């Protein structure tokens, strides 16, 4: 598996179908941070919501994370570095005023889409209440 993927994962495809069902519009695979290689999987620009769908193995899902036995220390370092980079990405996005949501690839796509919709509507209300938008 390549570190930089160009094709949607199965989990992303499922979530796309659910977002389409809810008529939610988004951009895909967008770099929001200068100097950061990782693209945001789903971007809702108007509400400044950034959504990631994290692979269980590469991002250390608490349910499915496994450390390969061979070269164990090397893998542990690599996977730890991935998680540190995720946290760093989140912080930088939040500094820029983005709300960040992360879902695991094992999560149910329709409930993820509902969470996204509910966060979007919260953001909408907040922006209207604040008189900005
Ligand atoms: Zn998982």
Boltz pocket constraint, residues with backbone or C-beta under 6 A from the ligand:
constraints:
  - pocket:
      binder: B
      contacts: [[A, 56], [A, 61], [A, 62], [A, 63], [A, 64], [A, 65], [A, 104], [A, 105], [A, 106]]
      max_distance: 6.0
